[in-house]
């Protein structure tokens, strides 16, 4: 989000002059912005869903107003964190889907990548999917759009590989599969007694079975 340039300066961290208010929020100081996101990651990993903006600012060595100044508002911080963690996951899933191997092997690798990410970063996942999306409609919309795009990409792949005939049928199957994996992952996080290998195997079988069933 861009703001109209002004000549006014305000106190920044440690009493130093802060960047002019007219500068683009994202372009103000990339290294400082990264340091704040690193601090947010540490706090969220420790405190999970209940991580506060004050705790994040304190971890970063700044005040809450300066935290918001770097991201526009609380929603801007949520969106930055979502992009930081969800974009790499989506890219990894895409890479697994487009490997030149057997489809079942790709399905297993894709399911495994997703489940591994959410289990190893549980507090971050909960913060983004529960806290951020409930408090900021833009973050909820952005994450929803990412999931829908992934569904459309899977539908395209199913058509290209002639696994399902007909665009509509491919879209229905693809979005159903994406939703199934996401819902099963949520369930699994509440059932730590279920081993990762077990859920990957069974969920992969469900994904492959759903796609094969849609091709008939």
Secondary structure, 3 states (H helix, E strand, C coil): CCCCCCCCCCECHHHCECCCCCCCCCCCCHHHHHHHHHHHHHHHHHHHHHCCHHHHHHHHCCCHHHHHHHHCCHHHHHHHHHHHHHHHHHHHHHHHHCCCCCHHHHHHHHHHHHHHHHHHCHHHHHHHHHHHHHHCHHHHHHHHHHHHHHHHHHHHHHHHCCCCCCHHHHHHHHHHHHHHHHHHHHHHHCCCCCCHHHHHHHHHHHHHHHHHHHCC
